[in-house]
Amino acid sequence: MTMLTDPAHKKIAADRARMLSLPISGMTCASCSTRIGKVLEKQEGVSSASVNLATEQAAVTFDPGLVSPLALVAVVVGEIGVHVARAGVACRYWSAS
């Protein structure tokens, strides 16, 4: 079984890893996108997060047994203050394997 290591050095089983794509609005600069990525990566169960300012998208690889997609959305909205999802745009969630 392949294992992924998250930033806090916790092991995440590759067969449990899931991908989440979040449409994010309200970012005004590269520092915003960098901060969002760092905050997401600090969450338990997140093995990687990358945020693209130009496309207003965050891609997160995580273990749903340790953190839920809703909790990740709450972190982005609550701690950072940007908006997740725009009218007509849904979050996408799928297996990372």
QUIQUIFEN-V988129 format. One record per residue. N is the residue number from 1. RES is the residue in one small letter. OMEGA is omega in whole degrees, 0 to 359 (999 if undefined). D_LAST is the distance of its C-alpha to the last C-alpha in whole Angstrom. Layout:
n->N res->RES omega->OMEGA d_last->D_LAST
n->N res->RES omega->OMEGA d_last->D_LAST
//
This chain:
n->1 res->m omega->177 d_last->11
n->2 res->t omega->179 d_last->10
n->3 res->m omega->173 d_last->11
n->4 res->l omega->179 d_last->11
n->5 res->t omega->178 d_last->15
n->6 res->d omega->185 d_last->16
n->7 res->p omega->180 d_last->20
n->8 res->a omega->178 d_last->22
n->9 res->h omega->173 d_last->20
n->10 res->k omega->180 d_last->18
n->11 res->k omega->176 d_last->16
n->12 res->i omega->179 d_last->12
n->13 res->a omega->182 d_last->10
n->14 res->a omega->180 d_last->7
n->15 res->d omega->177 d_last->6
n->16 res->r omega->183 d_last->8
n->17 res->a omega->178 d_last->7
n->18 res->r omega->178 d_last->8
n->19 res->m omega->177 d_last->9
n->20 res->l omega->175 d_last->13
n->21 res->s omega->183 d_last->15
n->22 res->l omega->172 d_last->19
n->23 res->p omega->184 d_last->22
n->24 res->i omega->175 d_last->24
n->25 res->s omega->180 d_last->28
n->26 res->g omega->176 d_last->31
n->27 res->m omega->182 d_last->30
n->28 res->t omega->182 d_last->33
n->29 res->c omega->180 d_last->32
n->30 res->a omega->178 d_last->30
n->31 res->s omega->177 d_last->30
n->32 res->c omega->183 d_last->29
n->33 res->s omega->178 d_last->26
n->34 res->t omega->180 d_last->26
n->35 res->r omega->179 d_last->27
n->36 res->i omega->179 d_last->24
n->37 res->g omega->180 d_last->22
n->38 res->k omega->179 d_last->23
n->39 res->v omega->179 d_last->24
n->40 res->l omega->182 d_last->20
n->41 res->e omega->179 d_last->19
n->42 res->k omega->182 d_last->22
n->43 res->q omega->178 d_last->21
n->44 res->e omega->178 d_last->20
n->45 res->g omega->179 d_last->16
n->46 res->v omega->179 d_last->15
n->47 res->s omega->176 d_last->14
n->48 res->s omega->176 d_last->14
n->49 res->a omega->175 d_last->16
n->50 res->s omega->185 d_last->18
n->51 res->v omega->180 d_last->21
n->52 res->n omega->181 d_last->22
n->53 res->l omega->184 d_last->26
n->54 res->a omega->181 d_last->27
n->55 res->t omega->182 d_last->24
n->56 res->e omega->181 d_last->24
n->57 res->q omega->171 d_last->20
n->58 res->a omega->176 d_last->18
n->59 res->a omega->185 d_last->15
n->60 res->v omega->172 d_last->14
n->61 res->t omega->187 d_last->11
n->62 res->f omega->176 d_last->12
n->63 res->d omega->182 d_last->12
n->64 res->p omega->175 d_last->14
n->65 res->g omega->181 d_last->16
n->66 res->l omega->181 d_last->17
n->67 res->v omega->181 d_last->18
n->68 res->s omega->175 d_last->18
n->69 res->p omega->180 d_last->17
n->70 res->l omega->178 d_last->21
n->71 res->a omega->178 d_last->22
n->72 res->l omega->176 d_last->20
n->73 res->v omega->181 d_last->22
n->74 res->a omega->178 d_last->25
n->75 res->v omega->181 d_last->25
n->76 res->v omega->182 d_last->25
n->77 res->v omega->186 d_last->28
n->78 res->g omega->184 d_last->30
n->79 res->e omega->186 d_last->30
n->80 res->i omega->176 d_last->29
n->81 res->g omega->174 d_last->31
n->82 res->v omega->182 d_last->29
n->83 res->h omega->176 d_last->28
n->84 res->v omega->180 d_last->25
n->85 res->a omega->176 d_last->25
n->86 res->r omega->179 d_last->28
n->87 res->a omega->177 d_last->29
n->88 res->g omega->180 d_last->28
n->89 res->v omega->182 d_last->24
n->90 res->a omega->172 d_last->21
n->91 res->c omega->177 d_last->19
n->92 res->r omega->185 d_last->15
n->93 res->y omega->180 d_last->12
n->94 res->w omega->179 d_last->9
n->95 res->s omega->181 d_last->6
n->96 res->a omega->183 d_last->4
n->97 res->s omega->999 d_last->0
//
